[in-house]
Amino acid sequence: MISKIVRPLMNEIFYLGTRSPILAYKKIETLLQQYNTSAKHDKIAILDHIAKAYHPDQEEVTSQIQRMTSSDFIKNCERIHTCTEPKYAQLFRLIGRQPDGVRSLVHLRADLLRFLPEMDSPDYAKRMSDNLQDLLATWFTTGLLKVERITWQSPCEIVQRISEYEAVHPIRTWTDLKQRLGPYRRCFAYTHHMMPNDPLVILHVALMDDISDSIQTILKRVSPTSNKSEEIQKENESLINSAIFYSISSTQAGLKGIELGNSLIKRCVRQLQVEHPQLEKFSSLSPIPDFRKWLMEELNSSSTSLISSETRSWLNSFLTSTTTWHLDEEILNKIQPILMHLCAYYLTQIKHPRTGYARDPVANFHLRNGAVIWRLNWLADRSQRGWKQSLSIMVNYRYYDFVKIDQNSIDYIDKKTIQIDEQVSKLL
C-alpha cells in the first residue's frame, strides 16, 4: 500500500528534478509530509521501499563493466559512476536544497539508524544510511560550523535545548542550568546555519584552580577553592588555571559517524586560552559508562582468571545487595584498591571485539583525540547514575601540548597505543 503512494511521487520527483526543480520541491514537500505524518510501521515501509527500489541495478552495472574499452577511459568511468550511484542519492540532494531540507535529512537518517533492526531489507537500508552519512558529512564539515558560547542571556530556545540535550549529568532545575552557564563555567556548542538554535554538539567546561577529582564539586554552585555553596558574581582570574571538560554530548542521532566532538574541544581550548592566558591544564572529568557492566560479566563468567573465586564471590554479593556502600568506611577501605585496579585494567586492556580499540566508548573518544588516561578518581560520582555505570569511579583524560596530542592520536588510531600516566600504571 505504501509503495503505491510513494512510487508515483518518487517518479514525479525524479522526472521534475532535472527539468523543473521548483515543481520537484513541491512534490518533495508532499513526500516529506506523507512520511512525517505516518505511523512507525508505515515509516519503516517507506524507507524499506526507497532503499530497495532505488538501489543500483546489478544487471546494468554488470553490463556497463562488460562494455568498457581501452579507449574513452574517462567516459567509461563516468558511466560506471552513474549506474553505481543509487537513485535515492539524487532525492537526498534535492531534499537538501529545500529551506528546511538539511534538518529533514538529519532526522531521516536518525530514523534509518533506529529502525534498521526492524526493516525487511537491512542491507539495502544500511547502504542508504551510509550514502546519506557521506552527503551529510560534506554539509557538516567543521569549516561550516560555528562555535557559540551559550550563556543565560542566549536565546531562550537554545538555552532550553541545552537543558534537554544534556546526556551526561542531567540538568534538573533552572537554577542548575543557570549555574552551568554562569561564572567559572563555560558552555560551548557547535551550530550550523541550516539548523539555527539547534546545537549539534555541546561541551560544558568548569574553570578551576586544579584538575577536579569529583563531579559533585563541579555541579555545586561553588568557586574553584570553596566547598560551600555561595553566590558568585565575578570570576577571580587568580583562581583559574585548569579547564575541566565535564560533559560533551552529541545531540543529533542522524549525524552518527561524523566526528565533530574532537574539533569542538580543540577550538574551545583555543578560545579559552585567548580569554584566560594563564590557563595551564586541560582535562576531562569523564564517566566510565560500561565499567560496571563489564565487571558483572567477569564476575558471572566461569572462565575468568582475572579475579580469584573468593574475591569474585564477595564482590558479587556486595554489588548486588548493598545500598549504603558509601556510608560504610570499612567496606570502602576494603573494596577501593580492588575496584580501582579492575577499572584501570578495564580502561587500558579491554578492547572492543570488532575494532580492537578501547571498549569503553568515552575512553575511545578521548584517546582518539590524543588525550592521556591521567588519573582514576574514587567516589567521584556518588549519584545513582554514577553507581550504576561505574561504581562511582570517574577518570581524568589529560590534554597536554597539542603537538603531543596529535602524535598520541595518530599512535592510537594507527597502532591502538593507549597513553597512560604513572598514576594509572601504578594501579595496574
Secondary structure as UniProt FT lines:
FT   HELIX           2..17
FT   TURN            18..19
FT   HELIX           21..36
FT   HELIX           40..53
FT   HELIX           58..66
FT   HELIX           73..84
FT   HELIX           88..96
FT   TURN            99..100
FT   HELIX           101..115
FT   HELIX           116..118
FT   HELIX           122..139
FT   HELIX           142..144
FT   STRAND          145..149
FT   TURN            152..153
FT   HELIX           156..165
FT   HELIX           174..180
FT   TURN            183..184
FT   STRAND          185..192
FT   TURN            193..194
FT   TURN            196..197
FT   STRAND          201..208
FT   HELIX           215..219
FT   TURN            224..225
FT   HELIX           237..239
FT   STRAND          242..250
FT   HELIX           253..255
FT   TURN            256..257
FT   HELIX           261..275
FT   TURN            277..278
FT   STRAND          281..284
FT   TURN            289..290
FT   HELIX           291..299
FT   TURN            302..303
FT   HELIX           309..321
FT   HELIX           325..327
FT   HELIX           329..349
FT   TURN            353..355
FT   HELIX           361..368
FT   TURN            369..370
FT   STRAND          372..377
FT   TURN            378..379
FT   HELIX           384..390
FT   TURN            391..392
FT   STRAND          394..399
FT   HELIX           402..415
FT   HELIX           422..427
//
